[in-house]
Amino acid sequence: MTKITVAKGDGIGPEIMDATLEIILAAGADIEIDEIEVGEKVYLAGNTAGIAKEAWDVIRRNKVFLKAPITTPQGGGYKSLNVTTRKFLGLYSNVRPCMSLHPFVKTKHPIMDLVIVRENEEDLYAGIEHQQTDEVVQCLKLISRPGCEKIVRYAFEYAKQYGRKKVTCFTKDNIMKQTDGLFHKVFDEIAKEYPEIDNEHWIVDIGAAKLADTPEAFDVIVMPNLYGDILSDVAAQITGSVGLAGSANIGEECAMFEAIHGSAPKRAGQNSANPSGLLQGAVMMLTHIGQTDVAEKIQNAWLKTIEDGIHTNDIFKEGTSKQKVGTKEFAKAVIANLGQKPSLLKPVSYDNSTALNLPKYKRKPAAKKELVGVDVFVHWPGSNPDELAKIIQQLDTDNVTLSMITNRGIKVYPEGFKETFCTDHWRCRFKPTENGVVTKKNIIEILTNAHVHTIDIIKTENLYTFDGVATYSLGQGQ
Ligand code: NAD
């Protein structure tokens, strides 16, 4: 018996959760349900996180969480409960199988069967944003080695367990050489440990185009958070319906399972919502807790029900579908099919599938880190970079001087182009006059000089080498 936390959510949430629980209990799931209240009511009672402390205690104690969609009220500083849950519980891996159910659900891609493994905690989603000048705001893109290692290893282990043949990585490392570059580098390192699984890397733009056009070319795709967020919705949509997909959010301690769609408030209370997405989440939950025989039985009964043409309104098509049913009737039909298998769609077999047991991240020995310069970011409303250079040269110290100015990454001094459009946000790079190191004291001197000359410094960024390798970007055109 496994105790699981259940939240029925908002909108269509309670209806699809009731249908899902009815199916999994009828199939013999050995679970005890611990229900918590999260979402709209909690938000509107004044809790901007949408979840009370007591509910967190239940989730953390049970470690397995089946969650229906919730409504995040507009405005008012309400925080998305999904993002908060993923981060607080360290649910680093978002796994979303996207499979077409041709010819029973209309799709342009009849032989699509892929799984997107999305990094779930890092990237631009760290939510660290600042306005720095009148004209410029920034968002920090953070990618860590442990984050990359964990997600890439998860993708390969998942492929191994589910007999998948290939893992593809999508990044934009031709532009973001440090951040996406690290993700790609770690992918190449870990791929070597799995010689029996094919691996490949695509630049995300052309990879996304290929995914939308020829999804049958892919098997498992692993990607950083933002690309994964966007492309997992694209992949689910092109199977025929986002209403049919579930997802798992997996961490080292806890896991959360859900449908990928929202709470569809306009559809609430009409017994018309499709419970399939949440049911798919529940099937992943059952394999996660080792109840693979029950998961397999449900999945095959669900495939058979879709194949029988018993469809809810969202996927009902005259000619293909046989019977339009409501949420409750759909659940009854799946229950009636328990023990049966589809005949045209491929039945599933989950032998040996259970929670993946990944090794803990091991920190590598520290590299030799040397400070070799500093980028000083300046708010300056002028437009002539040569004029700014004269002002900034007042900050030079005896051994550290201005070497370059860029605007939005493009070199504008020395020898810039007059055609380059400039904003009020300037990066002024200081390097030692002769080869050598820079000290923190030099940086303090530069900042003190800026204070004396009333130059508006908005931030500094230290330039380092790690084991002699420069780990900062050059100016474009440098
Ligand atoms: P939505 O996914 O709720 O609805 C989009 C469209 O799909 C609507 O036309 C809806 O009727 C339809 N749809 C969705 N699920 C369906 C189902 N199971 N059966 C039949 N039709 C279905 O997206 P939205 O309208 O942008 O968002 C509504 C609310 O859901 C918002 O408050 C949003 O914040 C929230 N939301 C929650 C989650 C979550 O909890 N995981 C995810 C996304 C959105």
Residues whose N, C-alpha, C, O or C-beta is under 5 A from the ligand:
A	BS01	NAD	A68 P69 I70 T71 T72 G243 A259 I260 H261 G262 S263 A264 P265 R267 S272 A273 N274 D314
